[in-house]
Every structure is written in structure tokens, then in C-alpha cells.
Amino acid sequence: MKAIAINGSPRKGWNTEMMLESALKGAVDAGAEVEMVQLYDLQFTGCKSCFACKRKGAEPCKCFLKDDASPLLDKILTANTVFFGTPIYFGEITSQMHALLERLSFILMTYDDYSRKLFQGKVDCGCFYTMNMLHEGYETMYATRMKESFKVLQKLNGTVMDYACCDTLQFNDYSKYQTASFDIKHKYQVRAEQFPKDIEAAYQIGRNLCKKA
Ligand SMILES: Cc1cc2nc3c(=O)[nH]c(=O)nc-3n(C[C@H](O)[C@H](O)[C@H](O)COP(=O)(O)O)c2cc1C
């Protein structure tokens, strides 16, 4: 059983990766072989409209662009479980994560019949979003948008779970940055009290998704 995590944050070792690491720990405890992929270490763009995947007789669900995303797309489609992690940037997923999902979306659709499911396998997915926003703000402003951004995962025929990790710590030492609009005491308190619960929730999602697989 194979589980991969894709870190869509440029900051290694920070909130998003910590959530993903915890999901992978859960996956290991459920018996999976795991791998962390750092999206910002890869050289790739969004779809370049080469249409190689739309040629008659082309292998389905395959991207033919020669860059680092194509092997990652193969990896996603052959894994049992994939965890996607992204910080929210200006109300959206990060640009690298968007580029990857654009590539995934195009290889999973055919102009012959938009409603046809090309992918015959099954991949369970967990999506983790991290953000400054409080949880209530996430629900009203971001939740629908996040689901929409990752809706391509429904074409992978598995379970899709998501989790919002809110009010994250952005700096270890807020006194060094221009952060007058933050309640810094509150930020450290959330880190101490809520973040461990978020990490535990990620672990449970990782374990449960892999137990199912
Ligand atoms: C360029 C940029 C834009 C951001 N935009 C938002 C935003 O629109 N809403 C929000 O809640 N947080 C926003 N944030 C905060 C990050 O989403 C948050 O700190 C996140 O947990 C960072 O993840 P990381 O620690 O894994 O890098 C932004 C951060 C950056 C650097």
C-alpha cells in the first residue's frame, strides 16, 4: 500500500508540511509505504496545451510534457492514498498546487465525452489547508472555494476528506516582523493549544484513509 503527501507550501517544515507529516505517520501506522513530495522543489508549469493527451490512441490519463510534474501525476494515479497540503494564499490554493491540479484535471478528461470517467483505478485523498484565518472565517469565505479547487479528486473514484488548520503560527518570533494587526499572544496560544489537535486530526485522517485502502 502506497501513500504520498504533496506539500504545496514553499516553506519546508512549517504548518502545511507538519500536517502532512502527521497524516503520513497515520498512514505508516496503517501499514503504508510513504513518501513526501516537495512541490516547490519540482520544475514544472501548468498545462501547456500540447494536446498530446488528446491524440487518438494516446494512453489515457497520461501527461506527455517532459517535466517534473508528469512523473508525479503517474505517482498520484498509482498510489492508494494521496495527501495534498496547501496554505491559503489570497483566498486560493498556492500557484504550484493550482498548476499541478490543472495538469491532473486535463489528463482525466476527454473531449469525446466530458462526463466519462477515464480513470479506472481508485485513489483515496486527504486535503489539508492551512491559513491565518479563524475557523469561522474559513467556513464562510474559503470552504466552498477549497472544495471547488480540489473537485478533480472526485474523478479518482475514492474517498475525499479535507481538513482546515486555521489561525496558524506564521513566524517563530513575531517581534521581528511587521505584524501589528495580529494578536500575538493569541497566536502563540493557538499554537500551544489548538495546533496539537490539528496535528492529531491529520494523523487520524491519514490512518483512517489508509486503513480503508
Ligand atoms: C503570500 C501569502 C498570502 C497569504 N494569504 C492568506 C489568505 O488569503 N488567508 C489566510 O488565511 N492566510 C493567508 N496567508 C497565511 C498562510 O496561509 C498561513 O500562514 C499558512 O499556514 C502558511 O503555511 P506554511 O506555514 O506551511 O507555509 C498568506 C501567506 C502568504 C505568504
PDBQT file of the ligand as one rigid body, heavy atoms in Angstrom, charges set to zero:
ROOT
HETATM    1  C1  LIG A 301       1.574  35.268   0.041  1.00  0.00    +0.000 C 
HETATM    2  C2  LIG A 301       0.716  34.861   1.200  1.00  0.00    +0.000 A 
HETATM    3  C3  LIG A 301      -0.663  35.037   1.136  1.00  0.00    +0.000 A 
HETATM    4  C4  LIG A 301      -1.476  34.626   2.196  1.00  0.00    +0.000 A 
HETATM    5  N1  LIG A 301      -2.827  34.787   2.095  1.00  0.00    +0.000 NA
HETATM    6  C5  LIG A 301      -3.632  34.343   3.093  1.00  0.00    +0.000 A 
HETATM    7  C6  LIG A 301      -5.050  34.448   2.978  1.00  0.00    +0.000 A 
HETATM    8  O1  LIG A 301      -5.599  34.945   1.998  1.00  0.00    +0.000 OA
HETATM    9  N2  LIG A 301      -5.793  33.991   4.011  1.00  0.00    +0.000 N 
HETATM   10  C7  LIG A 301      -5.242  33.422   5.129  1.00  0.00    +0.000 A 
HETATM   11  O2  LIG A 301      -5.988  32.996   5.994  1.00  0.00    +0.000 OA
HETATM   12  N3  LIG A 301      -3.912  33.283   5.244  1.00  0.00    +0.000 NA
HETATM   13  C8  LIG A 301      -3.095  33.723   4.265  1.00  0.00    +0.000 A 
HETATM   14  N4  LIG A 301      -1.732  33.581   4.360  1.00  0.00    +0.000 N 
HETATM   15  C9  LIG A 301      -1.171  32.885   5.547  1.00  0.00    +0.000 C 
HETATM   16  C10 LIG A 301      -0.832  31.428   5.271  1.00  0.00    +0.000 C 
HETATM   17  O3  LIG A 301      -1.889  30.775   4.578  1.00  0.00    +0.000 OA
HETATM   18  C11 LIG A 301      -0.593  30.651   6.572  1.00  0.00    +0.000 C 
HETATM   19  O4  LIG A 301       0.384  31.288   7.338  1.00  0.00    +0.000 OA
HETATM   20  C12 LIG A 301      -0.223  29.210   6.283  1.00  0.00    +0.000 C 
HETATM   21  O5  LIG A 301      -0.403  28.417   7.432  1.00  0.00    +0.000 OA
HETATM   22  C13 LIG A 301       1.221  29.082   5.804  1.00  0.00    +0.000 C 
HETATM   23  O6  LIG A 301       1.558  27.746   5.602  1.00  0.00    +0.000 OA
HETATM   24  P1  LIG A 301       3.055  27.249   5.815  1.00  0.00    +0.000 P 
HETATM   25  O7  LIG A 301       3.418  27.569   7.246  1.00  0.00    +0.000 OA
HETATM   26  O8  LIG A 301       3.046  25.795   5.553  1.00  0.00    +0.000 OA
HETATM   27  O9  LIG A 301       3.893  27.979   4.845  1.00  0.00    +0.000 OA
HETATM   28  C14 LIG A 301      -0.891  34.027   3.360  1.00  0.00    +0.000 A 
HETATM   29  C15 LIG A 301       0.508  33.874   3.405  1.00  0.00    +0.000 A 
HETATM   30  C16 LIG A 301       1.312  34.289   2.357  1.00  0.00    +0.000 A 
HETATM   31  C17 LIG A 301       2.808  34.102   2.442  1.00  0.00    +0.000 C 
ENDROOT
TORSDOF 0
